[in-house]
C-alpha cells in the first residue's frame, strides 16, 4: 500500500461534490497542484447534458487544466455518494514495483459505489486485487515502513455475513490480509472514538510522515464552555479521555505525536453530535489541504449562527497551520462546514492515486 504522503498522480472525487455540494473550489485547488488527473465518478446513466450543466463551471474555471478532468462512470446503476475515500480503490505496488489497485468490500447496500475500483482499474489498465474485507478508506492509514492503523470498526464490519458468500473474518484473519496484501508489518487496531458516527480513524489521527502522527485533543477551554449542559460536558469529557489515551498509546509505539486541537463538539436537538476535525485533511504532493470551519452549515450545529467556541477559531487555525508547516507541508485551507455537517470533510471526499 502506498502512503498518502508519497507523490500522487491524481485525485478521485464524486460528481455529487459538484451537483449537490458545489465544490468546484476544492477541485480547482487540487488541479493547481502537480497532479496529472482528476477523476470524477459519475453515475452509470450519466448523460452529456448533465455533464455540460454540472461540470461547466469547473471546466471553465480550470482553463487549460480542464484537460486533466476525466469522467469515471460507475459500471452498474445505483446511488452515488460523495465519500470517495471510502469506496475508492487503494493504490499499491506488487513485488515487481508495478502499480495495482486493491479493492475491498464497501457497504452491501451501495453496489454502485462498490463497483468504482473495477472501472478505475479498467480505465488505467491496472491489475485489480479483490479482497473480502468490509471496510472504508477513512478507517485506514499507513506509512512507507509498513505501519498500518485503523479502528475496531473493521472487526465489527467483518463479524457477520452481509451478503451470500461473504466471509466472517476473525481479527487474526483480517490482520493477515493486511500483512499479505497491503504490505503491513504491524497492524494497530484502536478502540472506536465514543459518540462519533463514522467510527473512522481519520476523524482523529493522521500520518504526516513515516514517524509523525497528528492526533486531535480537546483543549481545556472547551470543557469550561457555559453552553454545555452537565450531561453534554460529561460526554465531551469521555471523548477527551479517549483522545488522551490514544496519544499515550501512539507515543508508546515510538511515534512522534503532533497535537492539534479538536474544536468543541456540538450537540443538536435531534441527537446528532458534530465533530469538527483538522486531521480529516488531504496530503497531496507536499501540500496539506486542511478543513476550515467558519460557521455552522446547519443551524442545529451551533448557537445563533456560530459555533459555541467561535471565539477560539483564530487560535485553532494558527495552531493547526503551525503543526502542518512544522512537518514540512504547505497549507491550503478548504472551507468544510457543509461537508462536516454530514460527518466528513476533505479526506472523506477524496481518494488519491499514487504515481
Residue pairs with C-beta under 8 A, 6 or more apart in sequence:
1 90
1 91
1 92
1 102
1 142
1 148
1 182
1 183
1 184
2 91
2 92
2 93
2 354
3 142
3 143
3 144
3 207
3 210
4 141
4 207
4 282
4 283
4 352
5 143
5 207
5 208
5 209
5 283
6 144
6 354
6 355
7 285
7 354
7 355
8 35
8 284
8 285
8 352
8 353
8 354
8 355
9 35
9 36
9 37
9 353
9 354
9 355
10 35
10 36
10 37
10 38
10 39
10 68
10 352
10 353
11 30
11 35
11 37
11 38
11 39
11 282
11 284
11 350
11 351
11 352
11 353
12 39
12 41
12 72
12 84
12 88
12 116
12 120
12 350
12 351
12 352
12 353
13 26
13 27
13 38
13 39
13 40
13 41
13 84
13 349
13 350
14 40
14 41
14 80
14 81
14 82
14 83
14 84
14 349
15 40
15 41
15 42
15 43
15 46
15 54
15 55
15 80
16 80
16 81
16 82
17 23
17 26
17 27
17 82
17 349
18 24
18 27
18 40
18 54
18 55
18 57
18 58
19 50
19 54
20 82
21 82
21 338
21 339
23 339
23 349
24 57
24 58
24 61
25 334
25 335
26 289
26 334
26 346
26 349
26 350
27 38
27 40
27 58
27 62
27 69
28 58
28 61
28 62
29 289
29 332
29 334
30 38
30 284
30 289
30 350
31 38
31 62
31 65
31 68
31 69
32 65
33 284
33 285
33 287
34 285
35 68
35 284
35 285
36 68
37 68
37 69
37 70
37 353
38 68
38 69
38 70
39 70
39 71
39 72
39 120
39 123
39 353
40 55
40 69
40 70
40 71
40 72
41 72
41 73
41 74
41 80
41 84
41 116
42 50
42 51
42 71
42 72
42 73
42 74
42 80
43 73
43 74
43 77
43 78
43 80
43 112
44 73
44 74
44 75
44 76
44 77
44 78
44 112
45 77
46 71
46 73
51 71
55 69
58 66
58 69
59 66
59 69
60 66
62 68
62 69
70 123
72 116
72 119
72 120
72 123
73 119
74 80
74 112
74 113
74 115
74 116
74 119
75 115
75 118
75 119
76 111
76 112
76 115
77 112
78 110
78 111
78 112
78 113
79 110
79 112
79 113
80 112
80 113
81 87
81 110
81 113
82 339
82 342
82 344
82 348
82 349
83 113
83 136
83 138
83 344
83 348
83 349
84 349
84 350
84 351
85 136
85 137
85 138
85 202
85 344
85 347
85 348
85 349
85 350
85 351
86 106
86 113
86 136
86 137
86 138
86 348
87 106
87 110
87 113
87 114
87 116
87 117
87 136
87 137
88 116
88 117
88 120
88 137
88 351
89 101
89 102
89 103
89 116
89 117
89 120
89 121
89 128
89 351
89 353
90 101
90 102
90 103
90 104
90 137
90 140
90 182
91 99
91 100
91 101
91 102
91 352
91 353
91 354
92 99
92 100
92 101
92 102
92 129
92 181
92 182
92 183
93 99
93 100
94 100
94 127
98 127
99 126
99 354
100 126
100 127
100 128
100 129
101 117
101 120
101 121
101 124
101 126
101 127
101 128
101 129
102 117
102 128
102 129
102 131
102 181
102 182
103 117
103 118
103 121
103 128
103 129
103 130
103 131
104 131
104 133
104 134
104 135
105 114
105 131
105 132
105 133
105 134
105 135
105 162
105 166
106 113
106 114
106 134
106 136
107 113
107 114
107 134
108 162
108 163
117 128
118 128
120 126
120 353
121 127
121 128
124 353
129 181
131 177
131 181
132 166
132 167
132 169
132 177
133 154
133 158
133 169
133 174
133 177
134 154
134 157
134 158
134 162
134 166
135 150
135 153
135 154
135 157
135 158
136 198
136 200
137 351
138 198
138 200
138 201
138 202
138 203
138 344
138 347
138 348
139 150
139 151
139 153
139 154
139 198
139 199
139 200
139 201
139 202
140 148
140 149
140 150
140 201
141 148
141 149
141 150
141 201
141 202
141 205
141 206
141 207
142 148
142 149
142 182
142 184
142 207
143 207
143 209
143 210
143 211
144 210
145 185
145 210
146 183
146 184
146 185
146 186
147 184
147 185
147 186
147 188
147 210
148 178
148 182
148 184
148 186
148 187
148 188
149 187
149 188
149 189
149 190
149 201
149 205
149 207
150 187
150 188
150 189
150 190
150 201
151 189
151 190
151 191
151 192
151 193
151 199
151 200
151 201
152 189
152 190
152 191
152 192
152 199
153 192
153 199
153 200
154 174
154 189
155 171
155 174
155 189
156 199
158 167
158 168
158 169
158 174
159 168
159 169
160 168
161 167
161 168
169 177
171 189
174 187
175 184
175 187
175 189
178 184
178 187
179 185
179 187
188 253
190 201
190 246
190 249
191 242
192 199
193 199
193 203
193 204
193 239
193 242
193 243
194 235
194 238
194 239
194 242
195 235
195 238
195 239
195 265
195 273
196 203
196 239
196 273
196 275
197 272
197 273
197 343
198 343
198 344
198 348
200 348
202 277
202 279
202 280
202 347
202 348
203 216
203 275
203 277
203 279
203 280
204 215
204 216
204 243
204 246
204 262
204 277
204 279
205 213
205 214
205 215
205 216
205 246
205 250
205 279
206 213
206 214
206 279
206 280
206 281
206 283
206 347
207 213
207 214
208 214
208 258
208 283
208 324
208 327
208 329
209 327
209 328
211 255
211 256
212 255
212 256
212 257
212 258
212 327
213 250
213 255
213 256
213 257
213 258
214 257
214 258
214 259
214 260
214 278
214 279
214 323
214 327
215 243
215 246
215 247
215 250
215 257
215 258
215 259
215 260
215 279
216 243
216 259
216 260
216 261
216 262
216 277
216 278
216 279
217 240
217 243
217 244
217 247
217 259
217 260
217 261
217 262
218 236
218 239
218 240
218 243
218 261
218 262
218 264
219 261
219 312
221 309
221 312
222 236
222 240
222 263
222 264
222 309
223 233
223 236
223 237
223 240
225 233
225 264
225 308
225 309
227 303
227 308
228 236
228 267
228 308
232 267
235 265
235 267
235 273
236 264
236 265
239 262
239 265
239 275
243 262
247 257
247 259
250 257
251 257
258 323
258 326
258 327
259 323
260 278
260 279
260 319
260 320
260 323
261 278
261 312
261 315
261 316
261 319
261 320
262 275
262 276
262 277
262 278
263 276
263 293
263 307
263 309
263 312
263 313
263 316
264 307
264 308
264 309
265 273
265 274
265 275
266 273
266 274
266 296
266 301
266 302
266 307
266 308
267 273
268 274
268 298
268 300
268 301
269 300
270 300
272 300
272 301
274 296
274 301
274 340
274 341
275 340
276 291
276 293
276 307
276 340
277 291
277 340
277 345
278 290
278 291
278 316
278 320
279 347
280 291
280 336
280 340
280 344
280 345
280 346
280 347
280 348
281 288
281 289
281 290
281 291
281 324
281 345
281 346
281 347
282 288
282 289
282 346
282 347
282 350
282 352
283 289
283 329
284 352
286 328
286 329
286 330
287 329
287 330
287 331
287 332
288 324
288 329
288 330
288 331
288 332
289 332
289 334
289 346
290 320
290 321
290 324
290 331
290 332
290 333
290 334
290 346
291 333
291 334
291 336
291 339
291 340
291 345
291 346
292 317
292 333
292 334
292 335
292 336
293 307
293 313
293 336
293 337
293 340
294 313
294 335
294 337
295 302
295 305
295 306
295 307
295 310
295 337
296 302
296 305
296 306
296 307
296 337
296 341
297 337
297 338
297 340
297 341
298 341
299 305
301 307
301 341
302 308
302 310
307 313
317 333
321 331
324 331
325 331
334 345
334 346
336 345
336 346
339 345
339 346
339 348
339 349
